[in-house]
Amino acid sequence: MAEQQIIGGLSCGDVLARLSDYLDDDLSAEERAAVEEHLRGCRWCEELGGAVSAVVGSLREHLGTAPTVDDDVARRLAERLAREE
C-alpha cells in the first residue's frame, strides 16, 4: 500500500484494525457502514479484506463449530476459576 486513503471517514489502518470485528459482525451499524463504504472505495483494502475473509471462512469451515459444554460443567468451571483468582 503506497498511501493510506481516507474513505467513509476511515483510513486504511482504521479498516485494518476493525477487519476482524467486521468479519465477526461485532461492529455497530454505523461502524459497519463506514467500513463497507471504505471497502467499496479502496481497492487495496477491498482486496485485503476479501483475502482475509476467504481465510477466515475456510478456517471456520474446516474447524467446525466449537463443542458445547454442559451447563453444570460450565458452572463448576466458572466457580473454580473464581476461586483461583
LUMGU-96783 format. One line per 4 residues: number of its first residue (from 1); their letters; for each residue y, z, x of N, C-alpha, C, CB. Coordinates in nm, 4 decimals. Glycine has a CB too. Example, Ala and Ser with C-alpha at 12.3 -4.5 7.8 and 13.67 -1.06 7.14 Angstrom:
1 = as = -0.5690 0.7800 1.3190 -0.4500 0.7800 1.2300 -0.3300 0.7800 1.3200 -0.4473 0.9046 1.1308; -0.2250 0.7080 1.2850 -0.1060 0.7140 1.3670 0.0030 0.7870 1.2900 -0.0598 0.5725 1.4084 .
***
This chain:
1 = maeq = -0.1160 0.0000 0.0850 0.0000 0.0000 0.0000 0.1226 0.0000 0.0898 -0.0004 0.1215 -0.0969; 0.2052 -0.0983 0.0746 0.3229 -0.1126 0.1587 0.4327 -0.0142 0.1181 0.3753 -0.2556 0.1518; 0.4647 -0.0080 -0.0089 0.5756 0.0744 -0.0540 0.5424 0.1297 -0.1916 0.7081 -0.0063 -0.0568; 0.5696 0.2585 -0.2104 0.5431 0.3171 -0.3408 0.6421 0.2648 -0.4435 0.5493 0.4699 -0.3336 .
5 = qiig = 0.5875 0.2338 -0.5589 0.6708 0.1888 -0.6699 0.6861 0.3031 -0.7691 0.6098 0.0630 -0.7388; 0.7962 0.3042 -0.8385 0.8142 0.3989 -0.9480 0.8167 0.3176 -1.0762 0.9458 0.4848 -0.9310; 0.7137 0.3374 -1.1566 0.6971 0.2667 -1.2829 0.6547 0.3707 -1.3858 0.5916 0.1490 -1.2715; 0.7155 0.3660 -1.5004 0.6818 0.4636 -1.6045 0.7238 0.6042 -1.5651 0.5324 0.4607 -1.6334 .
9 = glsc = 0.8188 0.6146 -1.4728 0.8652 0.7448 -1.4278 0.7755 0.8101 -1.3242 0.8786 0.8350 -1.5439; 0.6710 0.7393 -1.2802 0.5776 0.7943 -1.1824 0.5712 0.7049 -1.0600 0.4379 0.8110 -1.2436; 0.5615 0.7678 -0.9434 0.5379 0.6916 -0.8207 0.3874 0.6707 -0.8060 0.5974 0.7653 -0.6950; 0.3504 0.5862 -0.7132 0.2078 0.5628 -0.6872 0.1381 0.6941 -0.6487 0.1895 0.4570 -0.5745 .
13 = gdvl = 0.2058 0.7765 -0.5689 0.1496 0.9065 -0.5306 0.1287 0.9979 -0.6497 0.2396 0.9746 -0.4304; 0.2238 0.9939 -0.7449 0.2094 1.0739 -0.8669 0.0850 1.0310 -0.9448 0.3354 1.0606 -0.9556; 0.0650 0.9003 -0.9536 -0.0512 0.8480 -1.0263 -0.1799 0.8882 -0.9552 -0.0429 0.6939 -1.0396; -0.1811 0.8763 -0.8238 -0.2989 0.9153 -0.7463 -0.3314 1.0625 -0.7681 -0.2769 0.8875 -0.5968 .
17 = arls = -0.2286 1.1468 -0.7724 -0.2505 1.2902 -0.7927 -0.3059 1.3202 -0.9318 -0.1204 1.3666 -0.7716; -0.2780 1.2335 -1.0288 -0.3224 1.2556 -1.1671 -0.4473 1.1754 -1.2038 -0.2107 1.2204 -1.2626; -0.4956 1.0935 -1.1135 -0.6028 0.9997 -1.1469 -0.7295 1.0697 -1.1954 -0.6352 0.9142 -1.0266; -0.7704 1.1760 -1.1302 -0.8914 1.2472 -1.1724 -0.8747 1.3037 -1.3131 -0.9246 1.3605 -1.0736 .
21 = dyld = -0.7603 1.3678 -1.3388 -0.7354 1.4221 -1.4727 -0.7263 1.3100 -1.5757 -0.6061 1.5058 -1.4739; -0.6710 1.1962 -1.5360 -0.6626 1.0806 -1.6254 -0.8031 1.0344 -1.6647 -0.5843 0.9648 -1.5582; -0.8901 1.0218 -1.5657 -1.0261 0.9751 -1.5932 -1.1057 1.0755 -1.6748 -1.0986 0.9462 -1.4634; -1.0736 1.2046 -1.6592 -1.1426 1.3091 -1.7349 -1.0777 1.3349 -1.8705 -1.1455 1.4377 -1.6548 .
25 = ddls = -0.9724 1.2592 -1.9026 -0.8982 1.2750 -2.0278 -0.8398 1.4152 -2.0407 -0.9887 1.2451 -2.1473; -0.7877 1.4671 -1.9275 -0.7299 1.6010 -1.9245 -0.5777 1.6005 -1.9125 -0.7887 1.6787 -1.8102; -0.5131 1.4897 -1.9480 -0.3679 1.4818 -1.9435 -0.3119 1.4905 -2.0846 -0.3220 1.3518 -1.8747; -0.1880 1.5375 -2.0929 -0.1201 1.5361 -2.2225 -0.0996 1.3899 -2.2615 0.0175 1.6146 -2.2174 .
29 = aeer = -0.0700 1.3671 -2.3875 -0.0477 1.2301 -2.4350 0.0685 1.1655 -2.3596 -0.0199 1.2291 -2.5872; 0.1717 1.2434 -2.3315 0.2886 1.1912 -2.2599 0.2529 1.1526 -2.1160 0.4018 1.2952 -2.2597; 0.1781 1.2397 -2.0468 0.1377 1.2090 -1.9087 0.0450 1.0879 -1.9060 0.0680 1.3310 -1.8436; -0.0487 1.0827 -2.0002 -0.1431 0.9713 -2.0069 -0.0680 0.8399 -2.0272 -0.2455 0.9933 -2.1207 .
33 = aave = 0.0306 0.8400 -2.1155 0.1090 0.7193 -2.1417 0.1850 0.6761 -2.0165 0.2073 0.7429 -2.2580; 0.2396 0.7720 -1.9418 0.3133 0.7390 -1.8194 0.2203 0.6793 -1.7146 0.3830 0.8637 -1.7631; 0.1015 0.7369 -1.6994 0.0041 0.6830 -1.6036 -0.0360 0.5420 -1.6441 -0.1209 0.7740 -1.5946; -0.0637 0.5218 -1.7731 -0.1046 0.3890 -1.8201 0.0063 0.2860 -1.8014 -0.1452 0.3950 -1.9672 .
37 = ehlr = 0.1312 0.3268 -1.8248 0.2426 0.2347 -1.8021 0.2516 0.1970 -1.6547 0.3751 0.2975 -1.8493; 0.2335 0.2958 -1.5671 0.2365 0.2677 -1.4237 0.1222 0.1732 -1.3860 0.2271 0.3990 -1.3423; 0.0033 0.2009 -1.4360 -0.1121 0.1170 -1.4024 -0.0935 -0.0268 -1.4487 -0.2385 0.1746 -1.4643; -0.0307 -0.0450 -1.5640 -0.0049 -0.1810 -1.6133 0.0947 -0.2550 -1.5248 0.0473 -0.1763 -1.7570 .
41 = gcrw = 0.1865 -0.1811 -1.4618 0.2911 -0.2460 -1.3845 0.2694 -0.2488 -1.2350 0.4175 -0.1804 -1.4114; 0.1666 -0.1792 -1.1857 0.1443 -0.1697 -1.0415 0.0050 -0.2221 -1.0071 0.1611 -0.0233 -0.9926; 0.0008 -0.3367 -0.9462 -0.1277 -0.4000 -0.9141 -0.2132 -0.3123 -0.8230 -0.1046 -0.5355 -0.8480; -0.1496 -0.2512 -0.7222 -0.2246 -0.1685 -0.6267 -0.2906 -0.0510 -0.6976 -0.1320 -0.1175 -0.5146 .
45 = ceel = -0.2142 0.0210 -0.7791 -0.2694 0.1368 -0.8494 -0.3733 0.0953 -0.9539 -0.1572 0.2160 -0.9162; -0.3501 -0.0199 -1.0177 -0.4469 -0.0694 -1.1153 -0.5807 -0.0977 -1.0466 -0.3937 -0.1971 -1.1854; -0.5763 -0.1601 -0.9302 -0.6995 -0.1901 -0.8572 -0.7673 -0.0618 -0.8079 -0.6696 -0.2831 -0.7384; -0.6878 0.0296 -0.7516 -0.7441 0.1563 -0.7049 -0.8019 0.2350 -0.8219 -0.6371 0.2400 -0.6319 .
49 = ggav = -0.7254 0.2434 -0.9310 -0.7733 0.3164 -1.0484 -0.9011 0.2566 -1.1043 -0.6669 0.3184 -1.1559; -0.9095 0.1245 -1.1058 -1.0311 0.0588 -1.1531 -1.1507 0.0882 -1.0640 -1.0095 -0.0905 -1.1616; -1.1278 0.0884 -0.9330 -1.2368 0.1169 -0.8389 -1.2840 0.2611 -0.8529 -1.1917 0.0899 -0.6942; -1.1894 0.3535 -0.8614 -1.2260 0.4949 -0.8766 -1.2973 0.5163 -1.0094 -1.1007 0.5857 -0.8676 .
53 = savv = -1.2483 0.4531 -1.1145 -1.3108 0.4644 -1.2462 -1.4553 0.4142 -1.2433 -1.2298 0.3861 -1.3503; -1.4783 0.3046 -1.1733 -1.6142 0.2500 -1.1636 -1.7071 0.3472 -1.0911 -1.6127 0.1143 -1.0907; -1.6576 0.4087 -0.9834 -1.7394 0.5049 -0.9078 -1.7701 0.6264 -0.9946 -1.6671 0.5487 -0.7773; -1.6684 0.6791 -1.0618 -1.6885 0.7960 -1.1476 -1.7864 0.7631 -1.2600 -1.5540 0.8445 -1.2062 .
57 = gslr = -1.7711 0.6475 -1.3212 -1.8623 0.6065 -1.4274 -2.0054 0.5950 -1.3790 -1.8181 0.4751 -1.4859; -2.0224 0.5380 -1.2613 -2.1562 0.5236 -1.2040 -2.2179 0.6598 -1.1737 -2.1509 0.4388 -1.0765; -2.1387 0.7492 -1.1175 -2.1893 0.8840 -1.0893 -2.2302 0.9553 -1.2168 -2.0840 0.9664 -1.0154; -2.1473 0.9441 -1.3185 -2.1798 1.0103 -1.4453 -2.3082 0.9542 -1.5049 -2.0643 0.9947 -1.5452 .
61 = ehlg = -2.3250 0.8233 -1.4937 -2.4449 0.7586 -1.5472 -2.5696 0.8033 -1.4716 -2.4309 0.6059 -1.5402; -2.5610 0.8086 -1.3395 -2.6786 0.8407 -1.2587 -2.7074 0.9903 -1.2497 -2.6610 0.7855 -1.1205; -2.6044 1.0712 -1.2589 -2.6258 1.2151 -1.2508 -2.6621 1.2744 -1.3857 -2.5024 1.2834 -1.1964; -2.6252 1.2068 -1.4912 -2.6585 1.2555 -1.6245 -2.5720 1.3730 -1.6653 -2.8038 1.2948 -1.6309 .
65 = tapt = -2.6122 1.4358 -1.7704 -2.5389 1.5481 -1.8268 -2.5864 1.6773 -1.7631 -2.5558 1.5536 -1.9796; -2.4932 1.7664 -1.7397 -2.5294 1.8962 -1.6838 -2.6203 1.9702 -1.7813 -2.4029 1.9801 -1.6525; -2.7189 2.0397 -1.7299 -2.8084 2.1131 -1.8187 -2.7327 2.2257 -1.8891 -2.9283 2.1698 -1.7401; -2.7770 2.2555 -2.0099 -2.7147 2.3648 -2.0839 -2.7809 2.4957 -2.0437 -2.7255 2.3423 -2.2372 .
69 = vddd = -2.7058 2.6024 -2.0584 -2.7566 2.7358 -2.0251 -2.7629 2.8160 -2.1541 -2.6662 2.8075 -1.9176; -2.8721 2.8850 -2.1723 -2.8900 2.9715 -2.2888 -2.7742 3.0706 -2.2965 -3.0263 3.0466 -2.2821; -2.7271 3.1008 -2.4174 -2.6138 3.1918 -2.4359 -2.6379 3.3278 -2.3714 -2.5851 3.2100 -2.5838; -2.7607 3.3786 -2.3822 -2.7925 3.5094 -2.3243 -2.7836 3.5042 -2.1714 -2.9336 3.5552 -2.3682 .
73 = varr = -2.8327 3.3975 -2.1135 -2.8263 3.3821 -1.9681 -2.6807 3.3715 -1.9234 -2.9063 3.2575 -1.9223; -2.6012 3.2962 -1.9947 -2.4598 3.2811 -1.9607 -2.3877 3.4157 -1.9704 -2.3926 3.1775 -2.0535; -2.4177 3.4923 -2.0719 -2.3557 3.6244 -2.0887 -2.3927 3.7169 -1.9738 -2.3980 3.6873 -2.2223; -2.5227 3.7217 -1.9384 -2.5666 3.8091 -1.8294 -2.5057 3.7657 -1.6964 -2.7198 3.8094 -1.8194 .
77 = laer = -2.4960 3.6351 -1.6751 -2.4355 3.5847 -1.5524 -2.2882 3.6238 -1.5446 -2.4504 3.4324 -1.5439; -2.2172 3.6105 -1.6557 -2.0755 3.6480 -1.6585 -2.0595 3.7968 -1.6311 -2.0121 3.6118 -1.7941; -2.1460 3.8801 -1.6886 -2.1395 4.0246 -1.6654 -2.1654 4.0568 -1.5189 -2.2408 4.0985 -1.7546; -2.2632 3.9894 -1.4614 -2.2972 4.0136 -1.3197 -2.1832 3.9716 -1.2281 -2.4256 3.9378 -1.2810 .
81 = lare = -2.1234 3.8565 -1.2574 -2.0107 3.8108 -1.1768 -1.8923 3.9058 -1.1892 -1.9694 3.6697 -1.2182; -1.8705 3.9603 -1.3075 -1.7603 4.0550 -1.3273 -1.7837 4.1814 -1.2451 -1.7450 4.0905 -1.4771; -1.9078 4.2261 -1.2360 -1.9399 4.3458 -1.1553 -1.9215 4.3165 -1.0065 -2.0857 4.3931 -1.1826; -1.9486 4.1927 -0.9635 -1.9376 4.1549 -0.8222 -1.7925 4.1519 -0.7750 -2.0020 4.0187 -0.7993 .
85 = e = -1.7003 4.1278 -0.8679 -1.5583 4.1196 -0.8302 -1.5133 4.2551 -0.7931 -1.4704 4.0625 -0.9433 .
***
